[in-house]
Every structure is written in C-alpha cells, then in structure tokens.
Amino acid sequence: EQKICKAISKRIASIRGGNNDLSKVIKYGVAFHHAGLLPRERRLIEDNFRKGIIKIICCTTTLSAGINTPARVVILRDFKKYTTSGHNIKNFTGFHENGDGFSYFKSFSANEVFQILGRAGRPGLDSIGHGIILVKNIEEKSWVEDFYFKTPHLDNTLLPKYNDLGSGLNKVNILKEQVLLRVYEEQEITLEQLKQFFEKTYFWYIIKNKMKEQQIPIEQLLMIKEITPVNILKLHSDPKKVRVLKNQNNTIKTTICNTSTIGGFVKTSFGVYSCQFDVDSGVRCSCGFQNGLTDNFAIENEFAFEFCDHVTSFLLYLISFPSRNVQKYVEDIVPKSIKNQYILNYLFEKGLIIKNTDTTIRCSQFGKLIIRLYLYPTSGVLIRYKLENVKISSFRDLLKEAYEVLKAEFRVRDYKMLEPILEWTDEEPIDQILDRNKIMTGDLFSVRDGLERIITFIGIIARNLSTSGFDLHDKLTKVAEMSETLVIRIRYGIREELFDLVLRLQNVARVRARILYKAGYHTASQVKKEGAYTLNQKTGLGINLCKKILKP
C-alpha cells in the first residue's frame, strides 16, 4: 500500500496546476479534500479512499454528502459553521447565542450532522462505525446533546433528532421558475388551474395546517396573487407576539404618507425606532431590520423570517388607522413594498408570460427561451436588461457583465475571481495566476465553468433578441459573436490566434499550442503537413508527443 501511495503522489505531482501539499502528504496514506482541488485530484482521492489505500481524509462537508465514501470513524471538528458579531446579522433565524453576550453562531442542521456521521459504519461494509463530535467544554457538550439528540435512554444511548424535510418551493427564484415551467408545459392555463396544481405540492402539504389557522389563501401565500396588508402581517409576525404588542402602550406616529412611501416612528421603553414601507426599497426599520423578503418565505412549518417588533407594531397601527384615505395608501403601498415576491406580477411585468383574451395565461417567446435554457427567470431578465441597456464593446465588458449575473445567482460572493479569469483568458501561466491571487485551481475552474455557461446564454439571448427589433440589431449581433469567441477563450484559456490549433489537433492545449504558434505553425493544416521529427526539431516537443499530435 505504501508503494501505491507513492505512485499516487507522483501522479498528483504531475498534474499541472495541482496542489503541491497534497502530493507531499498522500504518500503517507493521508489526504485532504475540498472544492479548491482539481476534479482529477478529487477523483484520485475518492477512488483510493474507497479502496482503503488512503486511510485518513481531512475534508469539507462536500465529501460527506457522497453515499459512496464509507469510513470506520468520522470526526466532526466543530458543530458551528461560523461565529459572528450580532451587529453583522440582519435575520437571526438559525443563529444561536455564543454565551459571551455579543456573538452568535450558526450550527450545522441535525440532518447535515447525521449525513456527515452517517459515513461511518456503512451497512454491508462495516459491522460498526464511530461518529465523534468534538466540543470545547461541558456547556457545548450539553448543547449538542440537546440540539441533535433525543432524551438519553437509561443506558445513555443517544438517538438522533432529525429536521423535518423542507420544500424546494421555499425560495422565490425557484417558485418563479416552477410557475413559468408550469405555464410552459400546459401551453395555456388559468389561475385556478395553477392554484390547484400547487395545492398538490409538498410545499403546501407541510404548511397547510398553519395556513388554515391563519386563513391565508394559497394564491396569496404562493404570491401568485397580490397579498393584503392583513395577510402580510399574518405571514411575517408571530401571533402570540402580535397579541402582546397590541396591548402595549407604545407611541406610534406616521411622518410620511405619499404614493410611494409610508413611514413613521415607534417609541418604546427602549428607544425610538423609525419604520418604513417603500415601493422601491422595501421594508426597513432603524433597529437594523431591512427587507428580509427577497429569498426564503417559508421553512418547514414556520416562516423564514419575522418582522421586528417595531415593524409589526407600525403595521398594526396602519391597518387599524381610522382614516379611509390613509387606508387606501396602506392597501396600495404595503403590498407593493414586497412586489418582487409576487410571482405572476413579476412574470407578466418582465414579459415572460402573456394573458390571453379569455384570461388564460401562456408563455411568451422569451419565457419559452428561458425555460429551454434552464435559466432562472431572474437571471434571464438580468441578462436581457444588460444586453439592452449596458454598453458591451469588449471581451472585458462581456466577461464583467457575465460575472455579475453569476454573482446575482450567488455562485460567487465577491469580485475576487474576476481578474484571475481575465488572466486565464489572456494565457497567463496557471501557476502564476494561482500564486499571485492566492487562489486554488479548483475554485478558478469552477468559476470558469460557470462563466462559460452564462456567456453561452448571453450569446443565445442576444441572437434571439436581435431578430425582434432593428434598433439593437447590430449591437446584439456583435455581442452574440463576441460571446461565441469568449466561450472558447474561457474554456481553453487561449487567445483567438490559437483556436485552430487547439480545436483541431489532438493532445494540444494552451501551452503546446503557443509553442507551435511561436515555431511558425499557425493552423492545424500546417502542423499536419510536417513529419514528427521535423516537428520535434522546430518546436522542442518530445518525439512521441509529436507523433500523437500528428496521429489522424
């Protein structure tokens, strides 16, 4: 086994752009595994761990999700994903006090923990397995036992306490996609048929009891119909807390009321808080609560966020305000402050669906294109906006706009990887890119693959839009052509002059193509006319490699 480990170490060391530290430790039967590694490195580690050649792996949670990575012992180093100051948190759902009075931590869910520990003692492979959760003190031990396990039996056996299964319709972007997909599949559909379809979903199943208590219709809950201020209060406030707040003698006043904004203040024993419902900026409070209505809106049997007490009190005040004129503003502005949640409104407004004369709904040509591309509607709309409104005159412009779409999809967190990708397309040596930017090869290539996907979509959408109007025809045609070129540059990390060599020759990538180009071979046809020995003498490439390149 030691000989095999040394052989694996040599294979990893030979991978261009690979991790040098990995090849050093793997010869001892130890490895590490994370998303920053290249796919080839990860496959070698996984395959040899399954074979029992590699004995120990230090890994992130990505490896623990695989059903084919059995282990005898699994050690979870920390049950906390991360710790942060309370000042950095806007929505405290899922956070727990850290015990020091000012910091909070987010833990792994019970399902995540038991998925990780479940690698140990796989049925049919091991008769026993050990799962260990490391803690720093007795308080953490008690917390882990209480949070992840049921009350111990008399024999001190700990039984897992699992989280309930959630629904994918929990996220607004996914719900928009599914509504659009349903309209696309049915070709024509009524609002009633759409409602009936979603009444059969697991999403509705897990929350219908709560909704019966709150008496919120499914079409309002799913945001396929505009929701009333009263139901907004029900969705985003704890009923018990509402009863308490109704009986408090807080001073509440409105300070602004116009066609786009209703604002005011709530004076409590702890201070004065400014609250606002705004058509453009959403829901805000000076305590730090801001929007919260942009992603999740239901998790398991509870909603993903609650209004702060001040917003809840202010909304209660507005709903019960005696003036009918003020009520007109409340009924108009409060729902509009969460307008991005309204699924059908969004799809109609963005031209993804169309209402027929008989009130049925159908997909527009643009909506059909988005579905066929497997794009989130929000991503497709963002791409269209950029094509119609943003100046894209260079490859750098196009790459930057594609990167922003990737960021909007939460596939990248910041702009750290933008410059390395630009360097990659300009044929900078991979080792220099990694060293200069302090990044991992796997991370770079993951972003590269994401950008290739987005730029491909930009090209297709640009080509499609160019046929719909003459005012943008020339611009969109140019962007479509640039996209086709940039996709190849990103995929292979080459400039345009190397396209023919890389695309038409075997065993030739960016480095060998540049060597051939510098030796005077600018096309694949020129290379194929040469003999292997001549090619070897002119380029310095190995004779066997030259034979492989020339092989028909």
C-alpha positions as CSV (number, residue, x, y, z in Angstrom):
1,E,0.0,0.0,0.0
2,Q,2.9,2.4,0.7
3,K,4.2,1.8,-2.8
4,I,0.7,2.6,-4.2
5,C,0.5,5.8,-2.1
6,K,3.9,6.9,-3.5
7,A,2.7,6.2,-7.0
8,I,-0.5,8.2,-6.4
9,S,1.7,11.0,-5.0
10,K,3.7,11.1,-8.3
11,R,0.5,11.2,-10.4
12,I,-0.8,14.1,-8.4
13,A,2.6,15.9,-8.6
14,S,2.4,15.6,-12.4
15,I,-0.9,17.4,-12.7
16,R,-0.4,20.9,-14.0
17,G,-1.9,23.4,-11.6
18,G,-2.3,20.7,-8.9
19,N,-1.8,21.1,-5.2
20,N,1.8,20.6,-4.2
21,D,0.9,20.0,-0.5
22,L,-1.4,17.1,-1.5
23,S,1.3,15.2,-3.2
24,K,3.6,15.6,-0.1
25,V,1.1,14.0,2.4
26,I,-0.6,11.4,0.2
27,K,2.5,9.2,0.1
28,Y,1.8,8.5,3.8
29,G,-1.8,7.4,3.2
30,V,-3.2,10.7,4.3
31,A,-5.1,13.2,2.1
32,F,-7.3,16.3,2.2
33,H,-10.3,17.1,0.0
34,H,-12.1,20.3,-0.8
35,A,-13.6,22.3,-3.7
36,G,-10.3,24.0,-4.4
37,L,-8.8,20.8,-5.7
38,L,-8.9,19.9,-9.4
39,P,-11.5,17.2,-10.4
40,R,-8.7,14.8,-11.2
41,E,-7.2,15.2,-7.8
42,R,-10.6,14.7,-6.1
43,R,-11.3,11.6,-8.1
44,L,-7.9,10.1,-7.2
45,I,-8.5,10.7,-3.5
46,E,-12.1,9.4,-3.5
47,D,-11.3,6.2,-5.5
48,N,-8.3,5.3,-3.3
49,F,-10.1,6.1,-0.1
50,R,-12.9,3.7,-1.2
51,K,-10.3,1.0,-1.9
52,G,-8.7,1.5,1.5
53,I,-5.4,2.7,0.2
54,I,-5.8,6.2,1.7
55,K,-6.6,5.8,5.4
56,I,-7.3,9.3,6.6
57,I,-9.0,12.3,4.8
58,C,-9.4,15.8,6.2
59,C,-12.3,17.2,4.2
60,T,-15.0,19.7,4.0
61,T,-18.7,18.8,4.0
62,T,-18.8,18.3,0.2
63,L,-17.2,14.8,0.5
64,S,-19.5,13.8,3.4
65,A,-22.6,14.1,1.2
66,G,-21.5,11.2,-1.0
67,I,-23.1,7.8,-0.3
68,N,-20.0,6.0,-1.7
69,T,-17.4,7.3,0.8
70,P,-17.7,4.8,3.7
71,A,-15.4,5.2,6.8
72,R,-14.8,3.4,10.0
73,V,-14.6,6.6,12.1
74,V,-15.9,10.1,11.3
75,I,-14.8,13.1,13.4
76,L,-16.8,16.4,13.2
77,R,-14.2,19.0,14.2
78,D,-16.9,21.7,15.1
79,F,-20.7,21.8,15.1
80,K,-20.5,25.5,14.4
81,K,-20.4,26.6,10.8
82,Y,-19.2,30.1,11.8
83,T,-19.4,32.7,14.5
84,T,-20.0,36.4,14.0
85,S,-21.0,39.5,15.9
86,G,-24.7,40.2,16.4
87,H,-24.1,43.6,14.6
88,N,-23.4,41.7,11.3
89,I,-26.8,39.8,11.4
90,K,-30.0,41.2,10.0
91,N,-32.0,38.0,10.2
92,F,-31.3,35.9,13.3
93,T,-33.2,32.8,12.1
94,G,-30.9,29.8,12.6
95,F,-28.4,31.7,14.8
96,H,-27.7,30.9,18.5
97,E,-26.1,32.9,21.2
98,N,-22.5,32.1,21.8
99,G,-22.5,32.7,25.5
100,D,-20.3,35.8,25.6
101,G,-23.1,38.3,25.3
102,F,-22.4,39.7,21.8
103,S,-21.5,36.9,19.3
104,Y,-23.7,34.4,17.6
105,F,-23.0,31.1,15.8
106,K,-24.8,29.2,13.0
107,S,-24.7,25.5,13.6
108,F,-24.9,22.6,11.2
109,S,-28.5,21.3,11.0
110,A,-29.3,17.9,12.5
111,N,-29.7,16.4,9.0
112,E,-26.3,17.8,8.0
113,V,-24.6,16.4,11.1
114,F,-26.1,12.9,10.7
115,Q,-25.4,12.9,7.0
116,I,-21.7,13.5,7.9
117,L,-21.6,11.0,10.7
118,G,-23.5,8.5,8.5
119,R,-20.4,7.8,6.5
120,A,-19.2,5.6,9.5
121,G,-20.3,2.0,9.7
122,R,-21.9,1.6,6.3
123,P,-24.3,-1.4,6.1
124,G,-22.6,-4.3,4.2
125,L,-19.2,-2.8,4.6
126,D,-18.7,-2.5,8.3
127,S,-20.3,-4.0,11.4
128,I,-19.6,-1.0,13.5
129,G,-18.9,2.7,13.0
130,H,-17.9,5.6,15.3
131,G,-19.2,9.2,14.9
132,I,-17.5,11.7,17.1
133,I,-18.5,15.4,17.6
134,L,-15.7,17.5,19.2
135,V,-16.7,20.1,21.8
136,K,-14.6,22.6,23.8
137,N,-16.4,22.4,27.2
138,I,-19.3,20.9,29.1
139,E,-21.7,23.7,28.0
140,E,-21.1,22.8,24.3
141,K,-21.5,19.1,25.2
142,S,-24.9,19.8,26.7
143,W,-25.9,22.0,23.8
144,V,-25.0,19.3,21.2
145,E,-26.9,16.6,23.2
146,D,-30.0,18.8,23.5
147,F,-29.9,20.1,19.9
148,Y,-29.0,17.0,17.9
149,F,-30.3,14.1,20.1
150,K,-33.5,12.9,21.8
151,T,-33.5,12.5,25.6
152,P,-31.0,9.7,26.5
153,H,-32.3,6.3,27.4
154,L,-31.5,4.6,30.7
155,D,-28.4,3.1,29.0
156,N,-27.3,6.6,27.9
157,T,-27.9,5.8,24.3
158,L,-28.2,8.9,22.2
159,L,-30.9,8.8,19.5
160,P,-30.7,11.2,16.5
161,K,-33.2,14.1,16.3
162,Y,-33.8,14.9,12.6
163,N,-35.1,18.0,11.0
164,D,-38.3,17.9,9.0
165,L,-38.0,17.7,5.3
166,G,-38.3,21.1,3.6
167,S,-39.6,22.1,0.1
168,G,-37.7,23.5,-2.8
169,L,-40.5,25.9,-3.5
170,N,-39.3,27.6,-0.3
171,K,-37.2,30.0,-2.5
172,V,-38.7,32.8,-4.6
173,N,-36.4,32.2,-7.6
174,I,-37.3,28.5,-7.7
175,L,-41.0,29.3,-7.3
176,K,-40.8,31.8,-10.2
177,E,-39.1,29.1,-12.3
178,Q,-41.7,26.5,-11.4
179,V,-44.7,28.7,-12.2
180,L,-43.1,29.7,-15.5
181,L,-42.4,26.0,-16.2
182,R,-46.0,25.0,-15.4
183,V,-47.4,27.7,-17.8
184,Y,-44.9,26.5,-20.4
185,E,-45.9,22.8,-20.0
186,E,-49.6,23.5,-20.1
187,Q,-49.3,26.0,-23.0
188,E,-52.4,27.7,-21.7
189,I,-53.5,27.7,-18.0
190,T,-55.9,29.6,-15.8
191,L,-55.1,31.0,-12.3
192,E,-57.5,28.4,-10.8
193,Q,-55.6,25.5,-12.5
194,L,-52.3,27.0,-11.3
195,K,-53.6,27.1,-7.8
196,Q,-54.9,23.5,-8.0
197,F,-51.5,22.3,-9.1
198,F,-49.7,23.9,-6.2
199,E,-52.2,22.6,-3.8
200,K,-50.9,19.1,-4.6
201,T,-47.2,20.1,-3.9
202,Y,-45.3,19.0,-0.8
203,F,-44.7,22.7,0.0
204,W,-48.5,23.2,0.6
205,Y,-48.7,19.9,2.4
206,I,-46.2,20.9,5.1
207,I,-47.7,24.3,5.8
208,K,-51.4,23.9,5.1
209,N,-52.4,23.4,8.8
210,K,-50.7,26.6,9.7
211,M,-52.4,28.4,6.8
212,K,-55.8,27.1,7.9
213,E,-55.2,28.7,11.3
214,Q,-54.1,31.9,9.7
215,Q,-56.7,31.7,7.0
216,I,-54.4,32.8,4.2
217,P,-55.5,31.6,0.7
218,I,-52.9,29.6,-1.2
219,E,-52.8,32.0,-4.1
220,Q,-51.7,34.8,-1.7
221,L,-49.3,32.5,0.1
222,L,-47.6,31.5,-3.1
223,M,-47.6,35.1,-4.2
224,I,-49.4,34.3,-7.5
225,K,-51.9,36.8,-6.4
226,E,-51.4,40.1,-4.6
227,I,-51.4,39.7,-0.8
228,T,-53.3,42.0,1.6
229,P,-51.7,44.0,4.4
230,V,-53.5,41.9,7.0
231,N,-52.2,38.7,5.5
232,I,-48.7,40.1,5.2
233,L,-48.9,40.7,9.0
234,K,-50.0,37.1,9.5
235,L,-47.2,35.7,7.4
236,H,-44.4,37.6,9.0
237,S,-45.4,38.0,12.6
238,D,-45.8,35.6,15.5
239,P,-49.5,35.6,16.5
240,K,-48.5,35.5,20.2
241,K,-46.2,38.4,19.8
242,V,-48.9,40.3,17.9
243,R,-51.3,39.9,20.9
244,V,-48.7,41.2,23.3
245,L,-47.8,44.2,21.0
246,K,-51.5,45.1,20.7
247,N,-51.7,45.6,24.5
248,Q,-48.5,47.7,24.8
249,N,-48.8,51.5,25.1
250,N,-46.1,52.4,22.6
251,T,-46.4,55.8,20.9
252,I,-46.7,55.4,17.2
253,K,-47.0,58.2,14.6
254,T,-46.8,58.4,10.8
255,T,-44.4,61.0,9.5
256,I,-44.7,60.5,5.7
257,C,-47.5,59.2,3.6
258,N,-47.4,59.6,-0.2
259,T,-47.9,57.5,-3.3
260,S,-44.7,55.5,-2.8
261,T,-43.8,55.6,0.9
262,I,-45.5,55.2,4.3
263,G,-43.1,56.0,7.2
264,G,-43.2,56.8,10.9
265,F,-41.8,56.0,14.3
266,V,-42.5,53.6,17.2
267,K,-41.5,54.9,20.6
268,T,-40.9,52.1,23.1
269,S,-39.3,52.0,26.6
270,F,-36.0,51.0,24.8
271,G,-35.9,53.9,22.4
272,V,-37.5,55.4,19.3
273,Y,-37.4,53.4,16.0
274,S,-38.1,54.7,12.5
275,C,-40.1,52.3,10.3
276,Q,-40.9,52.5,6.6
277,F,-42.7,50.7,3.8
278,D,-41.4,51.9,0.5
279,V,-42.4,50.8,-3.1
280,D,-38.7,50.8,-4.2
281,S,-36.6,50.0,-1.1
282,G,-39.0,47.6,0.6
283,V,-39.4,47.3,4.4
284,R,-37.0,49.0,6.8
285,C,-36.5,49.7,10.5
286,S,-33.8,51.7,12.2
287,C,-33.2,48.7,14.5
288,G,-31.4,47.0,11.6
289,F,-34.3,45.1,10.1
290,Q,-34.2,45.5,6.3
291,N,-36.4,43.9,3.7
292,G,-36.0,40.2,4.5
293,L,-38.5,39.5,1.8
294,T,-36.1,38.6,-1.0
295,D,-35.4,34.9,-0.7
296,N,-37.0,32.3,1.7
297,F,-40.5,32.9,2.8
298,A,-41.4,29.5,4.4
299,I,-39.2,26.9,6.1
300,E,-40.8,23.7,7.3
301,N,-43.8,24.8,9.4
302,E,-42.5,28.3,10.2
303,F,-41.8,31.2,8.0
304,A,-38.2,32.1,7.3
305,F,-38.3,35.5,9.0
306,E,-40.4,37.7,11.1
307,F,-40.8,41.4,11.1
308,C,-39.1,43.1,14.0
309,D,-41.4,44.2,16.9
310,H,-41.3,47.8,15.6
311,V,-42.4,47.0,12.1
312,T,-45.1,44.7,13.4
313,S,-46.4,47.4,15.7
314,F,-46.2,50.0,13.0
315,L,-48.1,47.7,10.6
316,L,-50.8,47.0,13.3
317,Y,-51.2,50.8,13.7
318,L,-51.5,51.3,9.9
319,I,-54.1,48.5,9.5
320,S,-56.3,49.9,12.2
321,F,-55.9,53.6,11.2
322,P,-59.4,55.1,11.1
323,S,-58.9,57.4,8.1
324,R,-60.2,55.8,4.8
325,N,-57.8,58.0,2.8
326,V,-54.8,56.6,4.7
327,Q,-56.2,53.1,4.3
328,K,-56.1,53.5,0.6
329,Y,-52.3,54.2,0.8
330,V,-51.8,51.3,3.2
331,E,-53.6,48.8,0.9
332,D,-51.6,50.1,-2.1
333,I,-48.1,50.7,-0.7
334,V,-47.6,47.8,1.8
335,P,-48.2,45.0,-0.7
336,K,-46.1,46.9,-3.3
337,S,-43.2,47.1,-0.8
338,I,-42.8,43.4,-1.3
339,K,-43.7,43.4,-5.0
340,N,-40.7,41.3,-6.0
341,Q,-42.4,38.5,-4.2
342,Y,-45.4,38.5,-6.5
343,I,-44.7,35.7,-8.9
344,L,-47.3,36.3,-11.6
345,N,-46.9,40.1,-11.4
346,Y,-43.1,39.6,-11.9
347,L,-43.6,37.2,-14.8
348,F,-46.1,39.5,-16.6
349,E,-44.1,42.6,-16.0
350,K,-40.9,41.1,-17.4
351,G,-42.7,39.7,-20.5
352,L,-42.2,36.1,-19.6
353,I,-45.9,35.2,-19.7
354,I,-48.9,36.8,-21.5
355,K,-52.6,37.0,-20.6
356,N,-54.9,35.8,-23.4
357,T,-58.3,37.5,-24.1
358,D,-60.1,34.6,-22.3
359,T,-58.0,35.3,-19.2
360,T,-55.8,32.2,-19.6
361,I,-52.1,32.6,-19.3
362,R,-49.4,31.5,-21.8
363,C,-45.6,31.7,-22.2
364,S,-44.1,34.4,-24.3
365,Q,-41.3,33.6,-26.8
366,F,-38.8,35.0,-24.3
367,G,-40.3,32.9,-21.5
368,K,-40.0,29.8,-23.6
369,L,-36.4,30.6,-24.3
370,I,-35.6,30.9,-20.6
371,I,-37.2,27.5,-19.9
372,R,-35.3,25.8,-22.7
373,L,-32.0,27.3,-21.4
374,Y,-32.7,26.0,-17.9
375,L,-32.2,29.6,-16.6
376,Y,-33.8,31.1,-13.5
377,P,-36.3,33.7,-14.8
378,T,-34.5,36.4,-12.7
379,S,-31.1,35.5,-14.5
380,G,-32.7,35.7,-17.9
381,V,-34.3,39.0,-17.2
382,L,-31.0,40.4,-15.9
383,I,-29.2,39.2,-19.0
384,R,-31.8,40.9,-21.2
385,Y,-31.5,44.1,-19.2
386,K,-27.7,44.2,-19.6
387,L,-28.0,43.5,-23.4
388,E,-30.5,46.3,-23.9
389,N,-29.0,48.9,-21.5
390,V,-25.3,48.3,-20.8
391,K,-22.5,49.1,-23.3
392,I,-20.7,45.9,-24.1
393,S,-17.9,46.8,-26.5
394,S,-15.0,44.5,-25.4
395,F,-14.4,41.0,-24.1
396,R,-13.6,42.5,-20.7
397,D,-17.0,44.2,-20.7
398,L,-18.8,41.0,-21.6
399,L,-16.9,39.0,-19.0
400,K,-17.6,41.6,-16.3
401,E,-21.4,41.5,-17.1
402,A,-21.4,37.7,-17.1
403,Y,-19.6,37.7,-13.8
404,E,-22.3,40.0,-12.3
405,V,-25.0,37.5,-13.4
406,L,-23.0,34.7,-11.7
407,K,-22.9,36.9,-8.6
408,A,-26.6,37.6,-8.7
409,E,-27.1,33.8,-8.7
410,F,-25.0,33.6,-5.5
411,R,-22.4,31.4,-7.2
412,V,-19.7,33.8,-6.4
413,R,-19.6,36.0,-3.3
414,D,-17.4,38.9,-4.5
415,Y,-15.2,40.0,-7.4
416,K,-12.1,38.3,-6.2
417,M,-12.1,35.7,-9.1
418,L,-12.8,38.2,-11.9
419,E,-9.2,39.3,-12.5
420,P,-7.8,35.7,-12.4
421,I,-10.3,34.7,-15.0
422,L,-9.2,37.6,-17.3
423,E,-5.6,36.5,-16.8
424,W,-6.6,32.9,-17.7
425,T,-8.2,34.0,-21.0
426,D,-5.0,36.0,-21.8
427,E,-2.9,32.9,-21.4
428,E,-1.2,33.8,-18.2
429,P,0.6,30.7,-16.8
430,I,-1.7,28.9,-14.4
431,D,0.9,28.7,-11.6
432,Q,1.5,32.4,-11.7
433,I,-2.3,33.1,-11.6
434,L,-2.7,30.9,-8.5
435,D,0.3,32.3,-6.7
436,R,-0.4,36.0,-7.5
437,N,-4.1,35.8,-6.5
438,K,-3.7,33.3,-3.6
439,I,-6.4,31.0,-5.0
440,M,-6.9,27.3,-5.6
441,T,-7.1,25.7,-9.1
442,G,-10.5,24.1,-8.4
443,D,-12.0,27.4,-7.4
444,L,-10.7,29.1,-10.5
445,F,-12.0,26.4,-12.8
446,S,-15.4,26.3,-11.0
447,V,-15.9,30.0,-11.8
448,R,-14.6,29.4,-15.3
449,D,-17.2,26.8,-15.9
450,G,-20.0,29.0,-14.5
451,L,-18.9,31.9,-16.7
452,E,-18.8,29.7,-19.8
453,R,-22.4,28.7,-19.1
454,I,-23.6,32.3,-18.6
455,I,-21.7,33.7,-21.6
456,T,-23.2,30.9,-23.8
457,F,-26.7,32.0,-22.6
458,I,-25.9,35.7,-23.2
459,G,-24.9,34.8,-26.8
460,I,-28.1,32.8,-27.4
461,I,-30.4,35.5,-25.9
462,A,-28.6,38.3,-27.8
463,R,-29.1,36.3,-31.1
464,N,-32.7,35.8,-30.2
465,L,-33.3,39.5,-29.3
466,S,-31.5,40.7,-32.4
467,T,-34.3,39.3,-34.6
468,S,-37.0,41.2,-32.7
469,G,-36.1,44.7,-33.5
470,F,-33.8,46.7,-35.8
471,D,-32.8,49.4,-33.2
472,L,-30.5,47.0,-31.3
473,H,-29.8,44.5,-34.2
474,D,-26.2,45.5,-34.8
475,K,-25.2,45.7,-31.2
476,L,-26.8,42.4,-30.2
477,T,-25.3,40.6,-33.3
478,K,-21.9,41.8,-32.2
479,V,-22.4,40.7,-28.6
480,A,-23.6,37.2,-29.9
481,E,-20.4,36.9,-32.0
482,M,-18.2,38.1,-29.1
483,S,-19.9,35.5,-26.8
484,E,-19.1,32.6,-29.2
485,T,-15.4,33.7,-29.2
486,L,-15.2,34.4,-25.5
487,V,-16.7,30.9,-24.6
488,I,-13.7,29.3,-26.4
489,R,-11.2,31.6,-24.8
490,I,-12.6,30.9,-21.3
491,R,-12.8,27.1,-21.9
492,Y,-9.3,26.7,-23.1
493,G,-7.6,29.8,-21.7
494,I,-6.3,30.9,-25.1
495,R,-6.3,33.9,-27.4
496,E,-8.0,33.8,-30.8
497,E,-4.9,33.0,-32.8
498,L,-4.7,29.6,-31.1
499,F,-8.2,28.5,-31.8
500,D,-7.5,26.4,-34.9
501,L,-4.5,24.6,-33.3
502,V,-6.4,23.8,-30.0
503,L,-9.7,22.8,-31.6
504,R,-8.4,20.7,-34.5
505,L,-5.3,19.0,-33.0
506,Q,-5.2,16.1,-30.5
507,N,-3.1,16.4,-27.3
508,V,-2.7,20.2,-27.8
509,A,-3.8,22.7,-25.2
510,R,-2.8,26.3,-24.4
511,V,0.9,25.7,-23.6
512,R,1.7,23.3,-26.6
513,A,-0.4,25.5,-28.9
514,R,1.6,28.6,-28.1
515,I,4.8,26.6,-28.6
516,L,3.6,25.5,-32.1
517,Y,2.5,29.1,-32.9
518,K,5.8,30.6,-31.9
519,A,7.5,28.0,-34.1
520,G,5.6,29.3,-37.1
521,Y,2.6,26.8,-37.1
522,H,-0.5,29.0,-37.2
523,T,-3.0,26.4,-38.4
524,A,-3.6,22.7,-37.8
525,S,-3.2,22.1,-41.5
526,Q,0.4,23.4,-41.4
527,V,1.2,21.1,-38.5
528,K,-0.3,18.0,-40.2
529,K,1.9,18.5,-43.3
530,E,5.1,18.1,-41.2
531,G,6.8,14.9,-40.2
532,A,7.2,14.0,-36.5
533,Y,10.9,14.5,-36.5
534,T,10.7,17.9,-38.2
535,L,8.1,19.0,-35.7
536,N,10.3,17.8,-32.9
537,Q,13.3,19.8,-34.1
538,K,11.3,23.0,-34.7
539,T,9.3,23.0,-31.5
540,G,11.3,21.0,-29.0
541,L,8.3,18.9,-28.2
542,G,9.0,15.2,-27.5
543,I,9.2,12.9,-30.5
544,N,6.5,10.6,-29.1
545,L,4.2,13.6,-28.4
546,C,4.7,14.9,-31.9
547,K,3.6,11.5,-33.2
548,K,0.5,11.7,-31.1
549,I,-0.3,15.2,-32.3
550,L,0.1,14.1,-36.0
551,K,-2.0,10.9,-35.5
552,P,-5.1,11.0,-37.7
